[in-house]
Amino acid sequence: MRTLFLLLLMPAVLAAQTPPPAAATPMPVIAPSIPPAYVVDLTTQEGMAALGARWKNMDVKIVEAPAMPNAGSAWKSSYDITPKAGDAHFDDSSWPAIEPKGLLERRGGGHLFMTWFRTNLTVPAKIGTFDTAGAIAVLTFTIDDYAEAWVNGQMPRRAGRPSPATIQGFNMPNRVVLSEQVKPGDRFEIAILGINGPISLAPANPVFFREAKIEFFR
């Protein structure tokens, strides 16, 4: 009887000792609501130079793809986008570079339109007189109309939780925490997907940034 009891108890004991699997994406962190201690404008030459950065841009195409397994006989195919430029170390070497102020320019022919913006940022020890070490770094941007953001190959998100890297709403700011404690030399690979919206209304207007900046908080 004692042996049977131990055998029945064993699965529960093992489950308690086994650590939970690692999350597929990092837990989204909510940006501070206080005023920043320092701001770098990513739509200016000075701001991008301070972070050793350069913007690149490429429009998205919607392509036909295979249906998922077990989709059912009614669905022989699906649709996807190309390129998928949120991946870490994505090769954008063939993409055209754009001037920082080019983020503010209108892009696309309207209706269902998406476009990627990519850059790499390196945080120096100082920007002007501001010491970056230990600060909270937040990527803040607003795209007309919708946007999604990838940081180092991940889109921080959780179902049922506020996830600033995902679509926030019509012309709403995305505020994505890059680091809760910056170290000089930290590098961030940023990919932002600008999307025309509302998607079901397919507006006859372009896609553009209203703002793009790195905010530092103490």
HURA-V527669 format. One record per backbone hydrogen bond with DSSP energy under -0.5 kcal/mol. CO is the residue of the C=O (numbers start at 1). NH is the residue of the N-H. Records with the same first field share a line. If there is no record, write none. Layout:
CO: NH, NH
This chain:
1: 5
2: 6
3: 7
4: 8
5: 9
6: 10
7: 11
9: 12, 13
10: 14
11: 15
12: 16
13: 17
14: 18
17: 19
26: 157
29: 177
38: 216
39: 41
40: 42, 214
41: 44
44: 48
45: 49
46: 50
47: 51
48: 51, 53
49: 52
51: 122
55: 98
56: 118
57: 96
58: 116
61: 63, 82
63: 80
65: 78
68: 71
72: 75
74: 76
76: 67
78: 65
80: 63
82: 61
83: 85
84: 87
87: 90
90: 92
92: 95
96: 57
98: 55
99: 102
100: 103
101: 104
102: 105
103: 209
107: 207
111: 113
113: 196
114: 60
115: 194
116: 58
117: 192
118: 56
119: 190
121: 188
122: 124
123: 185
125: 132, 133
127: 130
130: 127, 132
132: 135
135: 182
136: 217
137: 178, 179
138: 140, 215
139: 176
140: 213
141: 174
142: 210, 211
143: 145
144: 208
145: 171
146: 195
148: 193
150: 191
151: 154
154: 151, 156
156: 165
158: 161
163: 166
165: 149
169: 171, 172
174: 141
175: 177
176: 139, 178
179: 137
182: 134
183: 186
186: 123
188: 121, 190
189: 152
190: 119
191: 150
192: 117, 194
193: 148
194: 115
195: 146
198: 201, 202
203: 111, 205
207: 107
208: 144
211: 142
212: 42, 43
213: 140, 215
214: 40
215: 138
216: 37, 38
217: 136
